[in-house]
Amino acid sequence: MIWFGLRRATNIHWQVLNVDKQARAALKGQKPAILWFTGLSGSGKSTVANTVERKLLAAGYHT
């Protein structure tokens, strides 16, 4: 798990939301999470992401 990045971007700003993550979690009955795949071009990020999404869908999770 990455808790912090090596460099801090200065051009990223938090957007105020009208619907918060607790409301979405309650509606969907699942805990929100983000999986962010990084790596070199051609390293298999899309392949892994598609496999993870397929398995989550098979388990009944919204992705």
N, CA, C and O atoms as a Tripos MOL2 file, in Angstrom:
@<TRIPOS>MOLECULE
protein
  252   251    63     0     0
PROTEIN
NO_CHARGES

@<TRIPOS>ATOM
      1 N           0.8590   -1.1670    0.0000 N.3       1 MET1
      2 CA          0.0000    0.0000    0.0000 C.3       1 MET1
      3 C           0.9000    1.2220    0.0000 C.2       1 MET1
      4 O           1.8330    1.3110    0.7980 O.2       1 MET1
      5 N           0.6280    2.1530   -0.8800 N.am      2 ILE2
      6 CA          1.3840    3.3980   -0.9350 C.3       2 ILE2
      7 C           0.6530    4.4350   -0.0890 C.2       2 ILE2
      8 O          -0.5090    4.7440   -0.3530 O.2       2 ILE2
      9 N           1.3150    4.9620    0.9070 N.am      3 TRP3
     10 CA          0.7100    5.9460    1.7970 C.3       3 TRP3
     11 C           1.0280    7.3720    1.3680 C.2       3 TRP3
     12 O           0.3270    8.3020    1.7670 O.2       3 TRP3
     13 N           2.0580    7.5620    0.5730 N.am      4 PHE4
     14 CA          2.4040    8.8980    0.1120 C.3       4 PHE4
     15 C           3.2280    8.7720   -1.1610 C.2       4 PHE4
     16 O           3.9190    7.7730   -1.3630 O.2       4 PHE4
     17 N           3.1570    9.7680   -2.0040 N.am      5 GLY5
     18 CA          3.9440    9.7640   -3.2290 C.3       5 GLY5
     19 C           5.3340   10.3200   -2.9820 C.2       5 GLY5
     20 O           5.5770   10.9880   -1.9760 O.2       5 GLY5
     21 N           6.2260   10.0470   -3.8880 N.am      6 LEU6
     22 CA          7.5860   10.5650   -3.7420 C.3       6 LEU6
     23 C           7.6460   12.0600   -4.0230 C.2       6 LEU6
     24 O           8.4570   12.7760   -3.4360 O.2       6 LEU6
     25 N           6.7820   12.5280   -4.9260 N.am      7 ARG7
     26 CA          6.7050   13.9480   -5.2340 C.3       7 ARG7
     27 C           5.2820   14.4220   -5.0210 C.2       7 ARG7
     28 O           4.3350   13.6890   -5.3030 O.2       7 ARG7
     29 N           5.1250   15.6130   -4.5380 N.am      8 ARG8
     30 CA          3.8020   16.1730   -4.3140 C.3       8 ARG8
     31 C           3.4390   17.0980   -5.4720 C.2       8 ARG8
     32 O           4.1340   18.0790   -5.7370 O.2       8 ARG8
     33 N           2.3440   16.7740   -6.1580 N.am      9 ALA9
     34 CA          1.8630   17.6350   -7.2360 C.3       9 ALA9
     35 C           1.2260   18.8740   -6.6250 C.2       9 ALA9
     36 O           0.5920   18.8010   -5.5730 O.2       9 ALA9
     37 N           1.3950   19.9900   -7.2790 N.am     10 THR10
     38 CA          0.8230   21.2390   -6.7710 C.3      10 THR10
     39 C          -0.4160   21.6650   -7.5540 C.2      10 THR10
     40 O          -1.0570   22.6560   -7.2050 O.2      10 THR10
     41 N          -0.7560   20.9250   -8.6070 N.am     11 ASN11
     42 CA         -1.8870   21.3130   -9.4510 C.3      11 ASN11
     43 C          -3.0970   20.3910   -9.2890 C.2      11 ASN11
     44 O          -3.9640   20.3540  -10.1610 O.2      11 ASN11
     45 N          -3.1630   19.6530   -8.1900 N.am     12 ILE12
     46 CA         -4.2830   18.7630   -7.9220 C.3      12 ILE12
     47 C          -5.0740   19.3410   -6.7650 C.2      12 ILE12
     48 O          -4.5130   19.6460   -5.7120 O.2      12 ILE12
     49 N          -6.3950   19.4930   -6.9620 N.am     13 HIS13
     50 CA         -7.2350   20.1170   -5.9490 C.3      13 HIS13
     51 C          -8.4350   19.2200   -5.6530 C.2      13 HIS13
     52 O          -8.9850   18.5960   -6.5600 O.2      13 HIS13
     53 N          -8.8410   19.1560   -4.3860 N.am     14 TRP14
     54 CA         -9.9830   18.3710   -3.9800 C.3      14 TRP14
     55 C         -11.2630   19.0230   -4.4920 C.2      14 TRP14
     56 O         -11.4410   20.2360   -4.3800 O.2      14 TRP14
     57 N         -12.1350   18.2210   -5.0440 N.am     15 GLN15
     58 CA        -13.4130   18.7210   -5.5420 C.3      15 GLN15
     59 C         -14.4780   18.4770   -4.4840 C.2      15 GLN15
     60 O         -14.5900   17.3710   -3.9560 O.2      15 GLN15
     61 N         -15.2580   19.5010   -4.1730 N.am     16 VAL16
     62 CA        -16.3510   19.3630   -3.2250 C.3      16 VAL16
     63 C         -17.4320   18.5040   -3.8750 C.2      16 VAL16
     64 O         -17.8170   18.7490   -5.0190 O.2      16 VAL16
     65 N         -17.9230   17.4960   -3.1460 N.am     17 LEU17
     66 CA        -18.8990   16.5580   -3.6910 C.3      17 LEU17
     67 C         -20.2810   16.8050   -3.1120 C.2      17 LEU17
     68 O         -20.4150   17.1470   -1.9370 O.2      17 LEU17
     69 N         -21.2960   16.6340   -3.9260 N.am     18 ASN18
     70 CA        -22.6750   16.7240   -3.4590 C.3      18 ASN18
     71 C         -23.1440   15.4090   -2.8540 C.2      18 ASN18
     72 O         -23.9920   15.4070   -1.9620 O.2      18 ASN18
     73 N         -22.6060   14.2980   -3.3270 N.am     19 VAL19
     74 CA        -22.9000   12.9760   -2.7910 C.3      19 VAL19
     75 C         -21.5850   12.4340   -2.2420 C.2      19 VAL19
     76 O         -20.6190   12.2780   -2.9880 O.2      19 VAL19
     77 N         -21.5420   12.1470   -0.9420 N.am     20 ASP20
     78 CA        -20.2780   11.7000   -0.3490 C.3      20 ASP20
     79 C         -20.1070   10.1870   -0.4540 C.2      20 ASP20
     80 O         -21.0340    9.4630   -0.8180 O.2      20 ASP20
     81 N         -18.9070    9.7320   -0.1290 N.am     21 LYS21
     82 CA        -18.6040    8.3060   -0.2950 C.3      21 LYS21
     83 C         -19.4000    7.4280    0.6660 C.2      21 LYS21
     84 O         -19.6560    6.2640    0.3580 O.2      21 LYS21
     85 N         -19.7960    7.9550    1.8220 N.am     22 GLN22
     86 CA        -20.6110    7.1690    2.7470 C.3      22 GLN22
     87 C         -21.9880    6.8750    2.1420 C.2      22 GLN22
     88 O         -22.5130    5.7730    2.2980 O.2      22 GLN22
     89 N         -22.5680    7.8600    1.4550 N.am     23 ALA23
     90 CA        -23.8680    7.6560    0.8080 C.3      23 ALA23
     91 C         -23.7620    6.6310   -0.3170 C.2      23 ALA23
     92 O         -24.6370    5.7790   -0.4690 O.2      23 ALA23
     93 N         -22.6970    6.7120   -1.0990 N.am     24 ARG24
     94 CA        -22.5000    5.7410   -2.1760 C.3      24 ARG24
     95 C         -22.2860    4.3400   -1.6000 C.2      24 ARG24
     96 O         -22.8330    3.3660   -2.1170 O.2      24 ARG24
     97 N         -21.4960    4.2380   -0.5390 N.am     25 ALA25
     98 CA        -21.2300    2.9410    0.0810 C.3      25 ALA25
     99 C         -22.5200    2.3290    0.6020 C.2      25 ALA25
    100 O         -22.7460    1.1300    0.4390 O.2      25 ALA25
    101 N         -23.3670    3.1350    1.2260 N.am     26 ALA26
    102 CA        -24.6330    2.6370    1.7550 C.3      26 ALA26
    103 C         -25.5460    2.1630    0.6220 C.2      26 ALA26
    104 O         -26.1970    1.1250    0.7410 O.2      26 ALA26
    105 N         -25.5940    2.9190   -0.4700 N.am     27 LEU27
    106 CA        -26.4320    2.5650   -1.6060 C.3      27 LEU27
    107 C         -25.9880    1.2530   -2.2480 C.2      27 LEU27
    108 O         -26.8140    0.4050   -2.5870 O.2      27 LEU27
    109 N         -24.6820    1.0980   -2.4080 N.am     28 LYS28
    110 CA        -24.1540   -0.0780   -3.0970 C.3      28 LYS28
    111 C         -23.8890   -1.2480   -2.1560 C.2      28 LYS28
    112 O         -23.7080   -2.3790   -2.6080 O.2      28 LYS28
    113 N         -23.8640   -0.9820   -0.8450 N.am     29 GLY29
    114 CA        -23.5950   -2.0490    0.1100 C.3      29 GLY29
    115 C         -22.1720   -2.5700    0.0350 C.2      29 GLY29
    116 O         -21.9240   -3.7520    0.2710 O.2      29 GLY29
    117 N         -21.2480   -1.6980   -0.2890 N.am     30 GLN30
    118 CA        -19.8400   -2.1050   -0.3570 C.3      30 GLN30
    119 C         -18.9550   -0.9360    0.0480 C.2      30 GLN30
    120 O         -19.3660    0.2230   -0.0120 O.2      30 GLN30
    121 N         -17.7340   -1.2570    0.4600 N.am     31 LYS31
    122 CA        -16.7730   -0.2540    0.8940 C.3      31 LYS31
    123 C         -16.0530    0.3190   -0.3340 C.2      31 LYS31
    124 O         -15.5790   -0.4430   -1.1770 O.2      31 LYS31
    125 N         -15.9640    1.6550   -0.4470 N.am     32 PRO32
    126 CA        -15.2860    2.2390   -1.6070 C.3      32 PRO32
    127 C         -13.7680    2.0400   -1.5420 C.2      32 PRO32
    128 O         -13.1710    2.0540   -0.4650 O.2      32 PRO32
    129 N         -13.1680    1.8570   -2.6990 N.am     33 ALA33
    130 CA        -11.7180    1.7060   -2.7890 C.3      33 ALA33
    131 C         -11.2680    2.1220   -4.1910 C.2      33 ALA33
    132 O         -12.0430    2.1000   -5.1480 O.2      33 ALA33
    133 N         -10.0190    2.4940   -4.2780 N.am     34 ILE34
    134 CA         -9.4220    2.8390   -5.5740 C.3      34 ILE34
    135 C          -8.1910    1.9680   -5.7690 C.2      34 ILE34
    136 O          -7.3560    1.8480   -4.8730 O.2      34 ILE34
    137 N          -8.0880    1.3740   -6.9230 N.am     35 LEU35
    138 CA         -6.8770    0.6600   -7.3190 C.3      35 LEU35
    139 C          -6.2670    1.4500   -8.4610 C.2      35 LEU35
    140 O          -6.8990    1.6500   -9.4980 O.2      35 LEU35
    141 N          -5.0450    1.8950   -8.2650 N.am     36 TRP36
    142 CA         -4.3810    2.7270   -9.2590 C.3      36 TRP36
    143 C          -3.1680    1.9590   -9.7760 C.2      36 TRP36
    144 O          -2.1850    1.7790   -9.0560 O.2      36 TRP36
    145 N          -3.2410    1.5110  -11.0150 N.am     37 PHE37
    146 CA         -2.1620    0.7350  -11.6160 C.3      37 PHE37
    147 C          -1.2040    1.6630  -12.3480 C.2      37 PHE37
    148 O          -1.6110    2.4360  -13.2140 O.2      37 PHE37
    149 N           0.0480    1.5800  -11.9970 N.am     38 THR38
    150 CA          1.0710    2.3830  -12.6650 C.3      38 THR38
    151 C           2.1730    1.4680  -13.1630 C.2      38 THR38
    152 O           2.3630    0.3700  -12.6420 O.2      38 THR38
    153 N           2.8820    1.9140  -14.1520 N.am     39 GLY39
    154 CA          3.9910    1.1270  -14.6730 C.3      39 GLY39
    155 C           4.3200    1.5420  -16.0910 C.2      39 GLY39
    156 O           3.6800    2.4150  -16.6770 O.2      39 GLY39
    157 N           5.3190    0.9030  -16.6110 N.am     40 LEU40
    158 CA          5.7610    1.2070  -17.9600 C.3      40 LEU40
    159 C           4.7500    0.7350  -18.9960 C.2      40 LEU40
    160 O           3.9560   -0.1690  -18.7400 O.2      40 LEU40
    161 N           4.7910    1.3520  -20.1540 N.am     41 SER41
    162 CA          3.9540    0.9520  -21.2670 C.3      41 SER41
    163 C           4.2300   -0.5130  -21.5980 C.2      41 SER41
    164 O           5.3830   -0.9310  -21.7100 O.2      41 SER41
    165 N           3.1590   -1.2810  -21.7510 N.am     42 GLY42
    166 CA          3.3290   -2.6850  -22.1130 C.3      42 GLY42
    167 C           3.6410   -3.6060  -20.9420 C.2      42 GLY42
    168 O           3.9600   -4.7770  -21.1510 O.2      42 GLY42
    169 N           3.5560   -3.0970  -19.7070 N.am     43 SER43
    170 CA          3.9250   -3.9240  -18.5490 C.3      43 SER43
    171 C           2.7720   -4.7850  -18.0330 C.2      43 SER43
    172 O           2.9680   -5.5940  -17.1270 O.2      43 SER43
    173 N           1.5630   -4.6210  -18.6000 N.am     44 GLY44
    174 CA          0.4480   -5.4760  -18.2240 C.3      44 GLY44
    175 C          -0.5820   -4.8360  -17.3200 C.2      44 GLY44
    176 O          -1.4180   -5.5370  -16.7510 O.2      44 GLY44
    177 N          -0.5420   -3.5020  -17.1720 N.am     45 LYS45
    178 CA         -1.4930   -2.8080  -16.2970 C.3      45 LYS45
    179 C          -2.9410   -3.0690  -16.7160 C.2      45 LYS45
    180 O          -3.7780   -3.4080  -15.8780 O.2      45 LYS45
    181 N          -3.2320   -2.9170  -17.9780 N.am     46 SER46
    182 CA         -4.6030   -3.1050  -18.4610 C.3      46 SER46
    183 C          -5.0410   -4.5530  -18.3070 C.2      46 SER46
    184 O          -6.1960   -4.8120  -17.9720 O.2      46 SER46
    185 N          -4.1610   -5.4780  -18.5400 N.am     47 THR47
    186 CA         -4.4800   -6.8990  -18.3880 C.3      47 THR47
    187 C          -4.8310   -7.2120  -16.9430 C.2      47 THR47
    188 O          -5.8220   -7.8930  -16.6770 O.2      47 THR47
    189 N          -4.0370   -6.7250  -16.0170 N.am     48 VAL48
    190 CA         -4.3010   -6.9440  -14.5950 C.3      48 VAL48
    191 C          -5.5920   -6.2450  -14.1820 C.2      48 VAL48
    192 O          -6.4120   -6.8290  -13.4730 O.2      48 VAL48
    193 N          -5.7800   -4.9990  -14.6180 N.am     49 ALA49
    194 CA         -6.9820   -4.2380  -14.2640 C.3      49 ALA49
    195 C          -8.2360   -4.9390  -14.7870 C.2      49 ALA49
    196 O          -9.2380   -5.0120  -14.0750 O.2      49 ALA49
    197 N          -8.2000   -5.4500  -16.0050 N.am     50 ASN50
    198 CA         -9.3530   -6.1510  -16.5640 C.3      50 ASN50
    199 C          -9.6550   -7.4380  -15.8040 C.2      50 ASN50
    200 O         -10.8190   -7.7780  -15.5960 O.2      50 ASN50
    201 N          -8.6230   -8.1460  -15.3920 N.am     51 THR51
    202 CA         -8.8040   -9.3730  -14.6120 C.3      51 THR51
    203 C          -9.4010   -9.0690  -13.2480 C.2      51 THR51
    204 O         -10.3110   -9.7650  -12.7970 O.2      51 THR51
    205 N          -8.8930   -8.0310  -12.5900 N.am     52 VAL52
    206 CA         -9.4250   -7.6350  -11.2830 C.3      52 VAL52
    207 C         -10.8920   -7.2380  -11.4210 C.2      52 VAL52
    208 O         -11.7210   -7.6510  -10.6110 O.2      52 VAL52
    209 N         -11.2190   -6.4440  -12.4340 N.am     53 GLU53
    210 CA        -12.6040   -6.0100  -12.6220 C.3      53 GLU53
    211 C         -13.5190   -7.2020  -12.8880 C.2      53 GLU53
    212 O         -14.6250   -7.2660  -12.3520 O.2      53 GLU53
    213 N         -13.0670   -8.1370  -13.7060 N.am     54 ARG54
    214 CA        -13.8650   -9.3220  -14.0200 C.3      54 ARG54
    215 C         -14.1460  -10.1450  -12.7530 C.2      54 ARG54
    216 O         -15.2580  -10.6360  -12.5590 O.2      54 ARG54
    217 N         -13.1290  -10.2910  -11.8960 N.am     55 LYS55
    218 CA        -13.3040  -11.0550  -10.6570 C.3      55 LYS55
    219 C         -14.2030  -10.3300   -9.6620 C.2      55 LYS55
    220 O         -14.9980  -10.9680   -8.9710 O.2      55 LYS55
    221 N         -14.0860   -8.9980   -9.5800 N.am     56 LEU56
    222 CA        -14.9720   -8.2390   -8.7070 C.3      56 LEU56
    223 C         -16.4180   -8.3430   -9.1860 C.2      56 LEU56
    224 O         -17.3280   -8.5170   -8.3760 O.2      56 LEU56
    225 N         -16.6320   -8.2390  -10.4800 N.am     57 LEU57
    226 CA        -17.9710   -8.3610  -11.0480 C.3      57 LEU57
    227 C         -18.5510   -9.7460  -10.7630 C.2      57 LEU57
    228 O         -19.7210   -9.8690  -10.3970 O.2      57 LEU57
    229 N         -17.7360  -10.7840  -10.9290 N.am     58 ALA58
    230 CA        -18.1860  -12.1580  -10.6590 C.3      58 ALA58
    231 C         -18.5610  -12.3420   -9.1950 C.2      58 ALA58
    232 O         -19.4230  -13.1580   -8.8710 O.2      58 ALA58
    233 N         -17.9110  -11.5800   -8.3020 N.am     59 ALA59
    234 CA        -18.1990  -11.6480   -6.8700 C.3      59 ALA59
    235 C         -19.3830  -10.7620   -6.4860 C.2      59 ALA59
    236 O         -19.7680  -10.7150   -5.3170 O.2      59 ALA59
    237 N         -19.9670  -10.0550   -7.4700 N.am     60 GLY60
    238 CA        -21.1430   -9.2410   -7.2160 C.3      60 GLY60
    239 C         -20.8730   -7.7980   -6.8310 C.2      60 GLY60
    240 O         -21.7630   -7.1140   -6.3250 O.2      60 GLY60
    241 N         -19.6570   -7.3300   -7.0640 N.am     61 TYR61
    242 CA        -19.3060   -5.9510   -6.7230 C.3      61 TYR61
    243 C         -19.4590   -5.0360   -7.9240 C.2      61 TYR61
    244 O         -19.1840   -5.4360   -9.0550 O.2      61 TYR61
    245 N         -19.8980   -3.8110   -7.6820 N.am     62 HIS62
    246 CA        -19.9690   -2.7880   -8.7290 C.3      62 HIS62
    247 C         -18.5810   -2.2090   -8.9010 C.2      62 HIS62
    248 O         -17.9130   -1.9090   -7.9120 O.2      62 HIS62
    249 N         -18.1320   -2.0450  -10.1340 N.am     63 THR63
    250 CA        -16.7930   -1.4890  -10.3960 C.3      63 THR63
    251 C         -16.9110   -0.2470  -11.2360 C.2      63 THR63
    252 O         -15.9000    0.3720  -11.5670 O.2      63 THR63
@<TRIPOS>BOND
     1     1     2 1
     2     2     3 1
     3     3     4 2
     4     3     5 am
     5     5     6 1
     6     6     7 1
     7     7     8 2
     8     7     9 am
     9     9    10 1
    10    10    11 1
    11    11    12 2
    12    11    13 am
    13    13    14 1
    14    14    15 1
    15    15    16 2
    16    15    17 am
    17    17    18 1
    18    18    19 1
    19    19    20 2
    20    19    21 am
    21    21    22 1
    22    22    23 1
    23    23    24 2
    24    23    25 am
    25    25    26 1
    26    26    27 1
    27    27    28 2
    28    27    29 am
    29    29    30 1
    30    30    31 1
    31    31    32 2
    32    31    33 am
    33    33    34 1
    34    34    35 1
    35    35    36 2
    36    35    37 am
    37    37    38 1
    38    38    39 1
    39    39    40 2
    40    39    41 am
    41    41    42 1
    42    42    43 1
    43    43    44 2
    44    43    45 am
    45    45    46 1
    46    46    47 1
    47    47    48 2
    48    47    49 am
    49    49    50 1
    50    50    51 1
    51    51    52 2
    52    51    53 am
    53    53    54 1
    54    54    55 1
    55    55    56 2
    56    55    57 am
    57    57    58 1
    58    58    59 1
    59    59    60 2
    60    59    61 am
    61    61    62 1
    62    62    63 1
    63    63    64 2
    64    63    65 am
    65    65    66 1
    66    66    67 1
    67    67    68 2
    68    67    69 am
    69    69    70 1
    70    70    71 1
    71    71    72 2
    72    71    73 am
    73    73    74 1
    74    74    75 1
    75    75    76 2
    76    75    77 am
    77    77    78 1
    78    78    79 1
    79    79    80 2
    80    79    81 am
    81    81    82 1
    82    82    83 1
    83    83    84 2
    84    83    85 am
    85    85    86 1
    86    86    87 1
    87    87    88 2
    88    87    89 am
    89    89    90 1
    90    90    91 1
    91    91    92 2
    92    91    93 am
    93    93    94 1
    94    94    95 1
    95    95    96 2
    96    95    97 am
    97    97    98 1
    98    98    99 1
    99    99   100 2
   100    99   101 am
   101   101   102 1
   102   102   103 1
   103   103   104 2
   104   103   105 am
   105   105   106 1
   106   106   107 1
   107   107   108 2
   108   107   109 am
   109   109   110 1
   110   110   111 1
   111   111   112 2
   112   111   113 am
   113   113   114 1
   114   114   115 1
   115   115   116 2
   116   115   117 am
   117   117   118 1
   118   118   119 1
   119   119   120 2
   120   119   121 am
   121   121   122 1
   122   122   123 1
   123   123   124 2
   124   123   125 am
   125   125   126 1
   126   126   127 1
   127   127   128 2
   128   127   129 am
   129   129   130 1
   130   130   131 1
   131   131   132 2
   132   131   133 am
   133   133   134 1
   134   134   135 1
   135   135   136 2
   136   135   137 am
   137   137   138 1
   138   138   139 1
   139   139   140 2
   140   139   141 am
   141   141   142 1
   142   142   143 1
   143   143   144 2
   144   143   145 am
   145   145   146 1
   146   146   147 1
   147   147   148 2
   148   147   149 am
   149   149   150 1
   150   150   151 1
   151   151   152 2
   152   151   153 am
   153   153   154 1
   154   154   155 1
   155   155   156 2
   156   155   157 am
   157   157   158 1
   158   158   159 1
   159   159   160 2
   160   159   161 am
   161   161   162 1
   162   162   163 1
   163   163   164 2
   164   163   165 am
   165   165   166 1
   166   166   167 1
   167   167   168 2
   168   167   169 am
   169   169   170 1
   170   170   171 1
   171   171   172 2
   172   171   173 am
   173   173   174 1
   174   174   175 1
   175   175   176 2
   176   175   177 am
   177   177   178 1
   178   178   179 1
   179   179   180 2
   180   179   181 am
   181   181   182 1
   182   182   183 1
   183   183   184 2
   184   183   185 am
   185   185   186 1
   186   186   187 1
   187   187   188 2
   188   187   189 am
   189   189   190 1
   190   190   191 1
   191   191   192 2
   192   191   193 am
   193   193   194 1
   194   194   195 1
   195   195   196 2
   196   195   197 am
   197   197   198 1
   198   198   199 1
   199   199   200 2
   200   199   201 am
   201   201   202 1
   202   202   203 1
   203   203   204 2
   204   203   205 am
   205   205   206 1
   206   206   207 1
   207   207   208 2
   208   207   209 am
   209   209   210 1
   210   210   211 1
   211   211   212 2
   212   211   213 am
   213   213   214 1
   214   214   215 1
   215   215   216 2
   216   215   217 am
   217   217   218 1
   218   218   219 1
   219   219   220 2
   220   219   221 am
   221   221   222 1
   222   222   223 1
   223   223   224 2
   224   223   225 am
   225   225   226 1
   226   226   227 1
   227   227   228 2
   228   227   229 am
   229   229   230 1
   230   230   231 1
   231   231   232 2
   232   231   233 am
   233   233   234 1
   234   234   235 1
   235   235   236 2
   236   235   237 am
   237   237   238 1
   238   238   239 1
   239   239   240 2
   240   239   241 am
   241   241   242 1
   242   242   243 1
   243   243   244 2
   244   243   245 am
   245   245   246 1
   246   246   247 1
   247   247   248 2
   248   247   249 am
   249   249   250 1
   250   250   251 1
   251   251   252 2
@<TRIPOS>SUBSTRUCTURE
     1 MET1         2 RESIDUE 1 A MET
     2 ILE2         6 RESIDUE 1 A ILE
     3 TRP3        10 RESIDUE 1 A TRP
     4 PHE4        14 RESIDUE 1 A PHE
     5 GLY5        18 RESIDUE 1 A GLY
     6 LEU6        22 RESIDUE 1 A LEU
     7 ARG7        26 RESIDUE 1 A ARG
     8 ARG8        30 RESIDUE 1 A ARG
     9 ALA9        34 RESIDUE 1 A ALA
    10 THR10       38 RESIDUE 1 A THR
    11 ASN11       42 RESIDUE 1 A ASN
    12 ILE12       46 RESIDUE 1 A ILE
    13 HIS13       50 RESIDUE 1 A HIS
    14 TRP14       54 RESIDUE 1 A TRP
    15 GLN15       58 RESIDUE 1 A GLN
    16 VAL16       62 RESIDUE 1 A VAL
    17 LEU17       66 RESIDUE 1 A LEU
    18 ASN18       70 RESIDUE 1 A ASN
    19 VAL19       74 RESIDUE 1 A VAL
    20 ASP20       78 RESIDUE 1 A ASP
    21 LYS21       82 RESIDUE 1 A LYS
    22 GLN22       86 RESIDUE 1 A GLN
    23 ALA23       90 RESIDUE 1 A ALA
    24 ARG24       94 RESIDUE 1 A ARG
    25 ALA25       98 RESIDUE 1 A ALA
    26 ALA26      102 RESIDUE 1 A ALA
    27 LEU27      106 RESIDUE 1 A LEU
    28 LYS28      110 RESIDUE 1 A LYS
    29 GLY29      114 RESIDUE 1 A GLY
    30 GLN30      118 RESIDUE 1 A GLN
    31 LYS31      122 RESIDUE 1 A LYS
    32 PRO32      126 RESIDUE 1 A PRO
    33 ALA33      130 RESIDUE 1 A ALA
    34 ILE34      134 RESIDUE 1 A ILE
    35 LEU35      138 RESIDUE 1 A LEU
    36 TRP36      142 RESIDUE 1 A TRP
    37 PHE37      146 RESIDUE 1 A PHE
    38 THR38      150 RESIDUE 1 A THR
    39 GLY39      154 RESIDUE 1 A GLY
    40 LEU40      158 RESIDUE 1 A LEU
    41 SER41      162 RESIDUE 1 A SER
    42 GLY42      166 RESIDUE 1 A GLY
    43 SER43      170 RESIDUE 1 A SER
    44 GLY44      174 RESIDUE 1 A GLY
    45 LYS45      178 RESIDUE 1 A LYS
    46 SER46      182 RESIDUE 1 A SER
    47 THR47      186 RESIDUE 1 A THR
    48 VAL48      190 RESIDUE 1 A VAL
    49 ALA49      194 RESIDUE 1 A ALA
    50 ASN50      198 RESIDUE 1 A ASN
    51 THR51      202 RESIDUE 1 A THR
    52 VAL52      206 RESIDUE 1 A VAL
    53 GLU53      210 RESIDUE 1 A GLU
    54 ARG54      214 RESIDUE 1 A ARG
    55 LYS55      218 RESIDUE 1 A LYS
    56 LEU56      222 RESIDUE 1 A LEU
    57 LEU57      226 RESIDUE 1 A LEU
    58 ALA58      230 RESIDUE 1 A ALA
    59 ALA59      234 RESIDUE 1 A ALA
    60 GLY60      238 RESIDUE 1 A GLY
    61 TYR61      242 RESIDUE 1 A TYR
    62 HIS62      246 RESIDUE 1 A HIS
    63 THR63      250 RESIDUE 1 A THR
